[in-house]
Structure formats: C-alpha cells, structure tokens
Amino acid sequence: MAMISLINVNKWTPSSRTLRQFFGHFPSVELARCLKYKSKQACLHRMAGLILVEDAAKKLFDSSCASHHLTRDGTGKPKVSSLPQFQFNLSHNGSFSVLLAFKDASTPCGIDVMELDSSSVPSPMIDSISRKFSAVENLYLNHADSTESRLFRFLRIWCLKESYLKAIGIGLSIPLDSISFQINSAKFSSTEVEGDTRLFVNEVEQELKFTEMVYENHLLTACSDLKVKTIDLNILHVIDPSDFCENYSVKYNSEAEIDEFVSNYMQKQ
C-alpha cells in the first residue's frame, strides 16, 4: 500500500496552543533539528515532516499506539524504530512538505517536490546544471518551445533524479549523466499523472516506477518499485497540521522545555 500526504506550510500559522501541543509532543532532539533553521517557513517545513511521518505510521499500520516518533540510524537517515517495516521519504520545497510511504520496507521509496517558480531557478542556473545531464535528457530539455516549458522540463528531470537518488540512499555522489531518464511525454496537466518514464543507469534499464504529478503549481515525483500501481491524485492526503496537533495528548517535554522551544520559534522571521 502506497501513501502520499502533504502539508501546505504557507497556510499554517500555528497558534500559541498549537505550538505548545507540538513542542510538547515530539522528542527534543528532533525539535532541535527543526529549530536550527533561521526562517519560520524552514522550521515549519521540518515540523510538518514530523507530523506527516507520525500520521502515515498510524494510518498505514492501523496502530493504537499513542505515537510513533522519528529517530535516526547510524548514517542519520530518518526511521521509525518501532516500525522497522515502515518505509518513507520526505521532501520540502515551496509551499509544501510531502511524504511518500509504504508498508513494505523492501520497496524503494523516494520523493521530490519542486515549486514551478522561475524566480528560484533562473536560466543561467539551468544552463549550468544541465551540462551534467545525459545527452538524452538535454535533447528533451532543448526541445522546449518557451522559457516556461524549459523550466518545467528542467525541474522534471531534476525531480526524477532526486527521487531516484533518495530512493537508493546515496545522494549526489555519482555523476548525474550516468542516470539518464527517457521521458515519453512533453508535458502533463494538473489533472493527469505520468507513469511511463524510464530510467537507465550506465545504459542499463532499471526496474523502477516513476510517478509524476502537478499539484497546486508544484511538481511531485515519486520513485517506487514496479509492483506498486501508478499513484493517482485520489490518494493524496492533505493534512491540516493544527487539527492534527489537537489530538496530541502525551507530553514528552517539560513545561520549561516547551517554553524554550516556543520562544525560539517565535524569534524567527
């Protein structure tokens, strides 16, 4: 079973009550990770990630436990130690924090989200990064008939690469042109889901599925196993984080610790 859930952090202005519920509920080590960022939006992205992971763990495993907390393995990769079979991946960009999750730990799992915003990816940046793309990808990129189309095609290639690298857990440690995507459609709309893109690594086709969709001017790309059915927009779970925090009853931090976390958050711009 696959699940994609998301939170629009630009629509989340947590009240004092919500902040106290949130900062009381999660382990202090993860809260410190959230609060290390300078801007409130960046903090909210990471706070949303904690909510998404806990929500998915409960929904996928129909758990009656009070909570399932995010921890880290020896390499720093996030996991839920109480659910070793729970496979998930997070991405943050623009307005959204997004999570892809599976019940099967053997399923490759990677997701990337990028806002379709030309101001954040100027043409010189596209020119520079695309030099590291494969010849096939550059052929697709250079057939764009407008600046808008070129941006979309560039971000599409980038999201595909990111979702794959996150699924296999190696990051940007291999040459980007060794990962080559054969993209079989020029563009798709917000009512469509694209699922026939093929991946070749060092010219060998990989048995992976890539699901691409546009949601509220953001491109979402998920990497999974071929046995996973194409993910469609009907299974997107849009979460209201404030409502979710209302259900937090267990406190893991003292009132003094909560006061400090709230104060730290409120000082950010």
N, C-alpha and C positions, 0 to 999 in steps of 0.2 A: 504494500500500500504506500502510495506517494502522497506527500502533502506539501503545498506551498502556502505560506502565510506571510503577511506583511503588515507593517505599521507605517502610517504616514506621520513622520515626526513633525512636519511643518504644521500639522493640525493638532498637535499635542502641546498644550500649555498646562502642565501639571499644577494642581492646586497645592496649597501647603499640606492639606490632609493626604493627598495622593503621594507627595514626596515622602512624607513620614511613613506611610504604609510601605512604599517601595524600599526606602533605605533601611527599614526595619526587617525586611523580609529576606534579603539576599546576603550571602557571606561577605564580610568586609573586604576580603582580598579581591573579589570581583567588582565591588563598588569602587574600590580604589582604581581599578583599571578604567572604569567608566569616567571617573573624575579627573584623570590625568590630562584630559583634553582641555584646551583653552576656551573653546566656544560651547555655548549651551547646546547648539544643534549637534555637534560632535558627541557630546555627552549623552544627549537623548538617543542618538543612533545606537550607542552601546547599551544604554539602559533598555531600549526596545529589544535588543538582541537577547537579553536575559529573559524578558517576558516571552518572546517568541519560542525560545528553547523549552521553557517550562510548560507553556501551553501545548506545544506539539507532543511533548513526552506524555502529558496527561491524556490527550486526545487519541494518540496512536496506540497507547498501551492500556487505555481504559483504567487508569490507575486510581486507587483510592487514597494513595499516599498524600500527605499534606503538601509536599513539594518535591521537585527533582531539581537539584542545583547543578549548575555548570561548574565543572572543575577542569583541570589541565593535566595532560600526560607529560612525560619527561621532555618532550620536544616543544611543549607549550600549546599543542593542539587541543582545542576545547572538546570535552566529552561529558557525558552524564554517567558517573561511576556506578550509580545504582541500576543503570540500564545498559549493559555492555553491548546489547544488540541494536541499540538506537544509533542510527547513522544520520548525521545532519551537517549542514553547511550554511553559513551566514554571509550576507553581503550588504553593504551600506553605500548609498550614493544619492545625491539629490534629496528628494523628499522621503525616500523610502529606506527602511530596513527590511530585508527579505530573508526568509528561511526556507530551505528545501530539506525535507526529512523523509526517512524511510524506516520501516520496522526491521529491516534485514541489514545487519552490519556488513554483509559481503557485497552490498550494492554500491557501486561507485556513486559518489554524491558531491556535486559541485554546482554552485550557482553564482551568477554575477548580475548586478543591476547597474545601469548607467542612465543618467538623465540625458535626453536628446536636446542638449543645450550647446549651441555653437560658441557661446562666450567662454565655456570651460574647456573647449578643445579647438583652439584656433588652427587655421590652415597650416602654418609653419610646423606646429606640433604633429599634425597628421603626416606632413611630408617627411619629417624626421623619423617618426616611429615606423611608418610604412616601409621604410628601407629594410627593416628587419623581417618583413613579411615574406611569404613564399611568392614565387612567380605567379602561381595560380590565383592567389589572393590579391596580388597587385593588379592582375588583369581584371578581376571583378571590381576592385576599387576604382580603377581608372576608366571604367565604362560608365561612371556616374554622369548624369546629364545636367546636374546642378550642384551648387555648393551644399544645399540641404541634403541631396541624395548622397553626396560624397561623405558627409558627416555620418549619415545613417549607416552607410556601408562600412566605414572605418570602425564605428562603435560596434557594429555587428561582429566584425572579425575579432575585435578586442575582447568582447564579452565571451565569444566562443572559446578563445584561447584561455582566458581567465577561468572559465567554468571547468575546462579540462584540467588545467594545472592544479586547481583547487581540489578536484575530484581525486587526482592521483597523489596529491600532497607534496609536491616538490617545488612549487612557486616558480619564480622566473629564473631558474637555474640552468635551463637548457636553451639552445639557440631557438628563437621564435620561428625562424624559417624552416626548422625541422618538423614543426607542427603545421600542417597545411590543411585548410578546410576547403572542400568542394561545395560551394553554395549554389543551390539549384533554383533559387528564386530571387528576383531582383529586390523585391520589397513586399511587405505584407502589412495589412491594416490592423487596427486595434481590435477588430472582431475576428481575426484569424490567428491560428497557431501554426508555426512552421516546424516540421519534424523530419525533413528528409535531407538535412545537411550531413555530409560525410566527412570523416576525419582520416587523414593519412599522416603517420609519424614515420619519418625516414622512408617515405614512399610505401609504407605498409598500412593497409586499411585497418582501422580499429573497430572492434565490435562494441560500439557505444552509441547511445541515442542522445541527440541534442534537440531540446525543445525550446523554441524561441517565441516570445510574445511581446507585444507592446501594450503597456498598461499606464494610462494617465501620463503620456509623454515620457515614459521610462521604458527602456529595453531590458527585458528579463530573459536570461539564458540559463537553462538547466542541463547539466550533464548527468546521465544515468546509464544503467545497463539496458541492453536491447530488450530484455524481458519486460521492462517497465512500459506500460502503454503510454502513448503520447499524452502528455499532461495538457488539459484544456482549461480555459478560463473559469469554468464552472467549479473547479476545486480550489480556486484561490480563496484563502481565508483572510479577510480584512479584519484586524483586531483593533478595538478601541482600548488603548492601554490603561486609561483611567478607570474604565469599568472593570478591567481585569484586576487592577490593584485593589479594588473594593473587596475582592474575595480573599485577600491576604489576611490570615488570622494568626499565623505563627510568627513570632518575633525572634530573630537570631542576634539582634544587636541591642545594646542598652540604650536608654533614652539619651544619655550623654553622647554616645556614638552617633545616634541618629541626628542629634542637634548639630554635630560637627559636619556630618555629610550634607545636611540641608544647607548649612551656612556656606560650605564650599561650593555647592551648586549655584546658589543664589548670587555669588560674587562673579560668576562668569557672564560674559557678554553674549 
